[in-house]
């Protein structure tokens, strides 16, 4: 019962924060320099994470911050929860997310995200989605943005790893951009498909950059998967 109440309280605050920041973005977006605009998006992420800790008792620890270079990267992370989409955005800001195009139609939040010019894909057309990732991803990297990629494509149950696709690796190879591998266990505390949350500490592991030089997308994707397999036990993934 306590977790249900706390989760409900988080949802209320989440909605308020989203509305306030979304409206703020639409009002001041036009007068801010391009890279400064990402401050408001990252601020929303930080406030949501703060509110999550206050209401639901969910915090996090990070290992490997020193592995993040001072340049745009392709972030390749496992996907278990909504949490990592928020956390990784503010950690690697300025960054460009990849999301389903229908999310841009959500009132306020979607409208604010549309201004950011994210990579919006149609998941019902995987071939076109792959082309959009490569074309638009290269443009965003050229603009100084990191790209957030979840190679599993969809959220996997907590404690598991889904099938790894090559989209992120293809982008890294095509643009000669380092790929940063990330592991976490957020699904244990903010499970997919439910509003119920469990207090605890999410563990995040950031690996050393994977160089795309002299590699094919298949080889780089395999290197990412090998890193996942070698380190998954550190965050409780079997």
C-alpha positions as CSV (number, residue, x, y, z in Angstrom):
1,X,0.0,0.0,0.0
2,X,2.8,2.4,0.9
3,X,4.6,1.8,-2.5
4,X,1.3,2.3,-4.3
5,X,0.7,5.7,-2.6
6,X,4.3,6.8,-3.2
7,X,4.1,5.8,-6.8
8,X,0.9,7.7,-7.2
9,X,2.5,10.8,-5.6
10,X,5.4,10.5,-8.0
11,X,3.0,10.4,-11.0
12,X,1.3,13.5,-9.9
13,X,4.6,15.4,-9.5
14,X,5.9,14.0,-12.7
15,X,2.8,15.3,-14.6
16,X,3.2,18.8,-13.0
17,X,7.0,18.9,-13.8
18,X,6.4,17.8,-17.4
19,X,3.7,20.4,-17.9
20,X,5.8,23.3,-16.4
21,X,9.0,22.4,-18.3
22,X,7.2,21.7,-21.6
23,X,5.5,25.1,-21.5
24,X,8.7,26.8,-20.5
25,X,10.5,25.1,-23.5
26,X,7.9,26.3,-26.0
27,X,8.1,29.9,-24.6
28,X,11.9,30.4,-24.5
29,X,13.2,27.8,-27.0
30,X,13.4,30.4,-29.8
31,X,15.6,32.9,-27.9
32,X,18.2,30.4,-26.7
33,X,21.4,29.4,-28.7
34,X,21.0,25.9,-30.2
35,X,23.1,23.9,-27.7
36,X,21.8,26.0,-24.7
37,X,18.3,24.8,-25.5
38,X,19.1,21.4,-24.1
39,X,19.5,22.8,-20.6
40,X,15.8,22.9,-20.1
41,X,15.3,19.3,-21.3
42,X,18.2,18.1,-19.0
43,X,16.7,20.2,-16.1
44,X,13.4,18.3,-16.5
45,X,15.3,15.0,-16.3
46,X,17.2,16.1,-13.2
47,X,14.0,17.2,-11.5
48,X,12.2,14.0,-12.3
49,X,15.1,11.9,-10.9
50,X,15.1,14.1,-7.8
51,X,11.3,13.7,-7.3
52,X,11.6,10.0,-7.8
53,X,14.2,9.8,-5.0
54,X,12.0,11.9,-2.7
55,X,8.7,10.1,-3.3
56,X,9.8,6.5,-4.1
57,X,13.2,6.2,-2.5
58,X,14.9,5.3,-5.8
59,X,18.5,6.6,-6.0
60,X,21.5,5.5,-8.2
61,X,25.2,4.9,-8.2
62,X,27.5,5.3,-11.2
63,X,30.7,3.5,-12.0
64,X,32.9,4.6,-15.0
65,X,32.1,8.3,-15.3
66,X,35.7,8.8,-16.3
67,X,35.0,6.8,-19.4
68,X,32.8,9.6,-20.9
69,X,34.9,11.6,-23.4
70,X,34.5,15.3,-24.0
71,X,33.0,14.8,-27.5
72,X,29.8,13.4,-29.1
73,X,29.4,9.7,-28.7
74,X,26.9,7.0,-29.5
75,X,25.5,5.7,-26.2
76,X,24.5,2.1,-26.3
77,X,22.6,0.9,-23.3
78,X,20.4,-2.0,-22.2
79,X,16.7,-1.1,-21.9
80,X,14.5,-2.2,-19.0
81,X,12.6,0.9,-17.8
82,X,11.6,4.5,-18.5
83,X,14.2,5.5,-16.0
84,X,17.3,5.1,-18.2
85,X,15.7,7.2,-21.0
86,X,15.5,10.1,-18.5
87,X,18.8,9.4,-16.7
88,X,21.0,9.0,-19.8
89,X,19.6,12.0,-21.5
90,X,20.7,14.4,-18.7
91,X,24.0,12.5,-18.2
92,X,25.1,12.8,-21.8
93,X,23.4,16.2,-22.6
94,X,23.5,17.7,-25.1
95,X,22.0,14.5,-26.6
96,X,19.5,13.5,-29.2
97,X,17.1,10.7,-28.3
98,X,15.6,8.2,-30.7
99,X,11.9,7.7,-30.2
100,X,8.7,6.5,-31.8
101,X,7.2,9.3,-33.9
102,X,3.8,9.0,-32.4
103,X,5.2,10.2,-29.1
104,X,5.6,13.7,-30.6
105,X,1.8,14.0,-30.7
106,X,1.5,13.9,-26.9
107,X,0.2,17.2,-25.7
108,X,2.8,19.6,-24.2
109,X,5.6,16.9,-23.7
110,X,5.5,15.8,-27.3
111,X,5.3,19.3,-28.6
112,X,8.3,20.3,-26.6
113,X,10.2,17.3,-27.8
114,X,9.4,18.1,-31.4
115,X,11.1,21.4,-31.0
116,X,14.3,19.5,-30.1
117,X,14.3,17.8,-33.4
118,X,14.8,14.2,-32.1
119,X,15.3,11.2,-34.4
120,X,11.6,10.1,-34.7
121,X,11.2,6.7,-36.3
122,X,8.3,4.6,-37.5
123,X,8.8,1.2,-35.9
124,X,6.4,-0.4,-38.3
125,X,8.8,0.3,-41.1
126,X,12.2,-1.0,-39.9
127,X,14.1,-0.4,-43.1
128,X,13.1,3.2,-43.2
129,X,13.8,3.6,-39.5
130,X,17.3,2.3,-40.0
131,X,18.0,4.8,-42.8
132,X,16.6,7.6,-40.6
133,X,18.9,6.6,-37.8
134,X,22.0,6.7,-40.0
135,X,21.1,9.9,-41.9
136,X,19.7,12.0,-39.0
137,X,22.1,10.5,-36.5
138,X,25.1,11.7,-38.6
139,X,23.6,15.2,-38.8
140,X,23.1,15.4,-35.1
141,X,26.6,14.2,-34.3
142,X,27.9,16.8,-36.7
143,X,26.0,19.4,-34.7
144,X,27.8,18.3,-31.5
145,X,25.1,16.0,-30.1
146,X,25.5,12.5,-28.6
147,X,23.0,9.9,-29.7
148,X,21.1,7.6,-27.3
149,X,20.5,4.1,-28.7
150,X,18.9,1.1,-27.0
151,X,20.1,-1.8,-29.2
152,X,17.4,-4.2,-27.8
153,X,14.8,-2.0,-29.4
154,X,12.2,-2.5,-26.7
155,X,12.3,-2.9,-22.9
156,X,13.4,-6.3,-21.7
157,X,12.2,-7.8,-18.4
158,X,14.4,-6.9,-15.4
159,X,17.4,-9.2,-15.1
160,X,17.5,-10.1,-18.7
161,X,19.0,-8.9,-22.0
162,X,17.1,-8.9,-25.3
163,X,18.4,-9.5,-28.8
164,X,21.0,-6.9,-29.8
165,X,20.5,-5.0,-33.1
166,X,23.2,-3.3,-35.1
167,X,21.7,0.2,-35.5
168,X,23.8,1.9,-33.0
169,X,27.0,0.2,-34.2
170,X,26.2,1.1,-37.8
171,X,25.9,4.7,-36.8
172,X,29.1,4.7,-34.8
173,X,31.0,3.0,-37.7
174,X,29.5,5.3,-40.4
175,X,30.4,8.4,-38.5
176,X,33.7,7.2,-36.9
177,X,32.2,8.1,-33.5
178,X,33.1,6.2,-30.2
179,X,30.4,4.0,-28.8
180,X,29.9,4.1,-25.0
181,X,28.5,0.9,-23.5
182,X,26.1,1.2,-20.5
183,X,24.6,-1.4,-18.2
184,X,22.0,-0.8,-15.4
185,X,19.4,-2.6,-13.4
186,X,16.6,0.0,-13.4
187,X,13.9,-2.5,-14.2
188,X,14.2,-3.9,-10.7
189,X,12.9,-0.6,-9.2
190,X,10.9,0.9,-12.0
191,X,9.5,-2.1,-14.0
192,X,8.2,-1.7,-17.5
193,X,4.5,-1.8,-17.9
194,X,3.5,-0.6,-14.5
195,X,3.4,2.6,-12.4
196,X,4.4,0.7,-9.3
197,X,7.9,1.4,-8.1
198,X,10.2,-0.3,-5.5
199,X,12.6,1.7,-3.4
200,X,16.3,1.0,-3.7
201,X,19.5,2.0,-5.5
202,X,19.9,1.5,-9.3
203,X,23.4,0.5,-10.3
204,X,24.8,2.0,-13.5
205,X,28.0,0.8,-15.2
206,X,29.7,2.8,-17.9
207,X,32.3,1.1,-20.0
208,X,35.4,2.4,-21.8
209,X,34.7,3.8,-25.3
210,X,34.4,1.2,-28.1
211,X,36.4,2.4,-31.0
212,X,34.7,1.9,-34.4
213,X,38.0,2.3,-36.3
214,X,38.7,-0.5,-38.7
215,X,35.6,-2.4,-37.7
216,X,32.4,-3.4,-39.3
217,X,29.0,-2.7,-37.7
218,X,28.7,-6.5,-37.0
219,X,32.1,-6.5,-35.3
220,X,31.3,-3.4,-33.1
221,X,27.9,-4.8,-32.2
222,X,29.5,-8.1,-31.2
223,X,32.1,-6.2,-29.1
224,X,29.2,-4.4,-27.3
225,X,27.4,-7.6,-26.7
226,X,30.6,-9.2,-25.4
227,X,31.0,-6.3,-22.9
228,X,27.4,-6.8,-21.8
229,X,28.0,-10.6,-21.2
230,X,31.2,-10.0,-19.3
231,X,29.7,-7.3,-17.0
232,X,26.0,-8.1,-16.6
233,X,26.5,-10.0,-13.4
234,X,27.8,-6.7,-11.8
235,X,24.2,-5.3,-12.1
236,X,22.4,-8.4,-11.3
237,X,21.5,-9.6,-14.9
238,X,21.6,-13.3,-15.4
